[in-house]
Amino acid sequence: MAAVVKSVALAGRPTTPDRVHEVLGRSMLVDGLDIVLDLTRSGGSYLVDAITGRRYLDMFTFVASSALGMN
């Protein structure tokens, strides 16, 4: 009996930013936030979308970590 193998992205193999949601959508729910984070161009309080190149001011990081340093 022959197994049917789908084309999948394997760990360690790069994929293009415009295919990230397609690849992740095969195994998890990916609706909601359509940004693909570019870690090399993001820095400080700014996030960069790898698909569009747009910069976003990160206004949530402090809210998520404030309980650690402000208690």
MDTraj code that builds the backbone (N, CA, C; nanometers):
import mdtraj as md
import numpy as np

residues = "MET ALA ALA VAL VAL LYS SER VAL ALA LEU ALA GLY ARG PRO THR THR PRO ASP ARG VAL HIS GLU VAL LEU GLY ARG SER MET LEU VAL ASP GLY LEU ASP ILE VAL LEU ASP LEU THR ARG SER GLY GLY SER TYR LEU VAL ASP ALA ILE THR GLY ARG ARG TYR LEU ASP MET PHE THR PHE VAL ALA SER SER ALA LEU GLY MET ASN".split()
xyz = np.array([
    [0.0853, -0.1177, 0.0000],
    [0.0000, 0.0000, 0.0000],
    [0.0897, 0.1239, 0.0000],
    [0.0712, 0.2122, -0.0938],
    [0.1518, 0.3336, -0.1050],
    [0.0877, 0.4465, -0.0256],
    [0.1696, 0.5193, 0.0452],
    [0.1209, 0.6330, 0.1240],
    [0.1211, 0.7588, 0.0378],
    [0.0230, 0.8413, 0.0578],
    [0.0161, 0.9691, -0.0123],
    [0.0899, 1.0720, 0.0719],
    [0.1877, 1.1369, 0.0136],
    [0.2674, 1.2353, 0.0867],
    [0.2358, 1.3737, 0.0316],
    [0.1936, 1.4622, 0.1200],
    [0.1684, 1.6013, 0.0810],
    [0.2996, 1.6782, 0.0835],
    [0.3041, 1.7843, 0.0076],
    [0.4196, 1.8727, 0.0117],
    [0.4144, 1.9522, 0.1415],
    [0.5165, 1.9407, 0.2225],
    [0.5194, 2.0114, 0.3506],
    [0.6514, 2.0846, 0.3660],
    [0.6493, 2.1864, 0.4480],
    [0.7731, 2.2560, 0.4821],
    [0.8309, 2.1874, 0.6053],
    [0.9547, 2.1489, 0.5995],
    [1.0185, 2.0796, 0.7102],
    [1.0958, 2.1782, 0.7957],
    [1.1144, 2.1418, 0.9209],
    [1.1909, 2.2265, 1.0119],
    [1.3302, 2.2489, 0.9548],
    [1.3748, 2.3716, 0.9595],
    [1.5069, 2.4042, 0.9089],
    [1.5093, 2.4439, 0.7626],
    [1.3996, 2.4205, 0.6933],
    [1.3917, 2.4612, 0.5528],
    [1.3214, 2.5953, 0.5442],
    [1.3824, 2.6914, 0.4801],
    [1.3193, 2.8236, 0.4715],
    [1.1994, 2.8235, 0.3772],
    [1.1057, 2.9107, 0.4059],
    [0.9928, 2.9341, 0.3169],
    [0.9784, 3.0843, 0.2991],
    [0.9104, 3.1259, 0.1965],
    [0.8941, 3.2689, 0.1716],
    [0.7865, 3.3254, 0.2638],
    [0.7972, 3.4525, 0.3011],
    [0.6993, 3.5125, 0.3925],
    [0.5552, 3.5023, 0.3441],
    [0.5341, 3.5093, 0.2131],
    [0.3968, 3.5031, 0.1634],
    [0.3364, 3.3627, 0.1715],
    [0.4151, 3.2610, 0.2038],
    [0.3643, 3.1247, 0.2188],
    [0.3540, 3.0806, 0.3642],
    [0.3946, 3.1635, 0.4583],
    [0.3969, 3.1246, 0.5995],
    [0.2592, 3.0818, 0.6490],
    [0.1565, 3.1616, 0.6228],
    [0.0226, 3.1271, 0.6712],
    [-0.0307, 3.0010, 0.6040],
    [0.0032, 2.9807, 0.4785],
    [-0.0380, 2.8590, 0.4073],
    [0.0233, 2.7351, 0.4729],
    [0.1527, 2.7409, 0.5019],
    [0.2224, 2.6272, 0.5620],
    [0.1720, 2.6017, 0.7037],
    [0.1608, 2.7071, 0.7849],
    [0.1124, 2.6896, 0.9217],
    [-0.0324, 2.6437, 0.9253],
    [-0.1125, 2.6884, 0.8281],
    [-0.2536, 2.6537, 0.8232],
    [-0.2801, 2.5061, 0.8025],
    [-0.1806, 2.4313, 0.7615],
    [-0.1965, 2.2868, 0.7447],
    [-0.2080, 2.2149, 0.8785],
    [-0.1561, 2.2753, 0.9841],
    [-0.1561, 2.2050, 1.1122],
    [-0.2086, 2.2866, 1.2295],
    [-0.2429, 2.4146, 1.2071],
    [-0.2956, 2.4950, 1.3169],
    [-0.3839, 2.6075, 1.2637],
    [-0.4623, 2.6663, 1.3533],
    [-0.5504, 2.7772, 1.3174],
    [-0.4673, 2.9046, 1.3055],
    [-0.4718, 2.9708, 1.1917],
    [-0.3867, 3.0877, 1.1687],
    [-0.4650, 3.2144, 1.1369],
    [-0.5939, 3.2152, 1.1650],
    [-0.6696, 3.3374, 1.1370],
    [-0.6473, 3.4390, 1.2480],
    [-0.6739, 3.5619, 1.2203],
    [-0.6553, 3.6668, 1.3203],
    [-0.5516, 3.7675, 1.2774],
    [-0.4303, 3.7497, 1.3198],
    [-0.3226, 3.8440, 1.2908],
    [-0.2498, 3.8022, 1.1634],
    [-0.2539, 3.8864, 1.0624],
    [-0.1959, 3.8509, 0.9329],
    [-0.0507, 3.8938, 0.9163],
    [0.0144, 3.9355, 1.0225],
    [0.1534, 3.9791, 1.0124],
    [0.2467, 3.8572, 1.0164],
    [0.3527, 3.8640, 0.9371],
    [0.4615, 3.7667, 0.9442],
    [0.5814, 3.8454, 0.9944],
    [0.6244, 3.8185, 1.1141],
    [0.7276, 3.8970, 1.1806],
    [0.8646, 3.8754, 1.1176],
    [0.9303, 3.9840, 1.0820],
    [1.0668, 3.9812, 1.0297],
    [1.1598, 4.0130, 1.1465],
    [1.2203, 3.9092, 1.2029],
    [1.3028, 3.9273, 1.3226],
    [1.4340, 3.9994, 1.2948],
    [1.4836, 3.9944, 1.1724],
    [1.6100, 4.0626, 1.1434],
    [1.5916, 4.2131, 1.1299],
    [1.4770, 4.2583, 1.0804],
    [1.4523, 4.4017, 1.0626],
    [1.3779, 4.4639, 1.1795],
    [1.3166, 4.3831, 1.2651],
    [1.2469, 4.4352, 1.3827],
    [1.3488, 4.4635, 1.4919],
    [1.3202, 4.5631, 1.5737],
    [1.4108, 4.5938, 1.6829],
    [1.3520, 4.6969, 1.7759],
    [1.3930, 4.6910, 1.9013],
    [1.3402, 4.7849, 1.9996],
    [1.1911, 4.7682, 2.0144],
    [1.1178, 4.8753, 2.0009],
    [0.9722, 4.8721, 2.0141],
    [0.9012, 4.8616, 1.8798],
    [0.9744, 4.8323, 1.7738],
    [0.9140, 4.8267, 1.6407],
    [0.9194, 4.6859, 1.5823],
    [0.8067, 4.6435, 1.5265],
    [0.7958, 4.5164, 1.4567],
    [0.7851, 4.5458, 1.3079],
    [0.8448, 4.4616, 1.2251],
    [0.8381, 4.4790, 1.0803],
    [0.7703, 4.3569, 1.0197],
    [0.6713, 4.3821, 0.9337],
    [0.6010, 4.2760, 0.8627],
    [0.6875, 4.2318, 0.7451],
    [0.7179, 4.1025, 0.7382],
    [0.8043, 4.0499, 0.6326],
    [0.7376, 4.0529, 0.4959],
    [0.6053, 4.0548, 0.4906],
    [0.5350, 4.0544, 0.3623],
    [0.5274, 4.1948, 0.3038],
    [0.4828, 4.2905, 0.3838],
    [0.4598, 4.4262, 0.3330],
    [0.5751, 4.5218, 0.3596],
    [0.6591, 4.4916, 0.4578],
    [0.7675, 4.5814, 0.4952],
    [0.7236, 4.6936, 0.5882],
    [0.5967, 4.6944, 0.6279],
    [0.5454, 4.8005, 0.7161],
    [0.5995, 4.7835, 0.8575],
    [0.6275, 4.8975, 0.9230],
    [0.6734, 4.8984, 1.0624],
    [0.5553, 4.9276, 1.1535],
    [0.5497, 4.8571, 1.2656],
    [0.4442, 4.8765, 1.3643],
    [0.5077, 4.9043, 1.4995],
    [0.4509, 4.9987, 1.5723],
    [0.4952, 5.0260, 1.7082],
    [0.4321, 4.9223, 1.7999],
    [0.5150, 4.8480, 1.8722],
    [0.4673, 4.7427, 1.9616],
    [0.4202, 4.8061, 2.0920],
    [0.2892, 4.8093, 2.1113],
    [0.2312, 4.8705, 2.2308],
    [0.1853, 4.7652, 2.3314],
    [0.2152, 4.6371, 2.3060],
    [0.1661, 4.5307, 2.3928],
    [0.2747, 4.4685, 2.4793],
    [0.3991, 4.4764, 2.4397],
    [0.5061, 4.4083, 2.5113],
    [0.5111, 4.4462, 2.6583],
    [0.5016, 4.5736, 2.6890],
    [0.5075, 4.6146, 2.8291],
    [0.3903, 4.5595, 2.9090],
    [0.2729, 4.5565, 2.8494],
    [0.1557, 4.5033, 2.9193],
    [0.1789, 4.3575, 2.9550],
    [0.2389, 4.2813, 2.8639],
    [0.2615, 4.1390, 2.8867],
    [0.3688, 4.1130, 2.9922],
    [0.4692, 4.1986, 3.0022],
    [0.5791, 4.1732, 3.0955],
    [0.5763, 4.2614, 3.2199],
    [0.4849, 4.3546, 3.2297],
    [0.4843, 4.4476, 3.3433],
    [0.4627, 4.3776, 3.4767],
    [0.3916, 4.2671, 3.4762],
    [0.3681, 4.1950, 3.6019],
    [0.4975, 4.1400, 3.6607],
    [0.5981, 4.1182, 3.5787],
    [0.7247, 4.0649, 3.6278],
    [0.8067, 4.1704, 3.7015],
    [0.8053, 4.2927, 3.6531],
    [0.8895, 4.3955, 3.7121],
    [0.8168, 4.4991, 3.7946],
    [0.6855, 4.5009, 3.7900],
    [0.6087, 4.6046, 3.8581],
    [0.5243, 4.5507, 3.9736],
    [0.5578, 4.4349, 4.0243],
    [0.4743, 4.3806, 4.1326],
    [0.5256, 4.4193, 4.2690],
])
top = md.Topology()
chain = top.add_chain()
for i, resn in enumerate(residues, 1):
    res = top.add_residue(resn, chain, resSeq=i)
    for name in ("N", "CA", "C"):
        top.add_atom(name, md.element.get_by_symbol(name[0]), res)
traj = md.Trajectory(xyz[None], top)
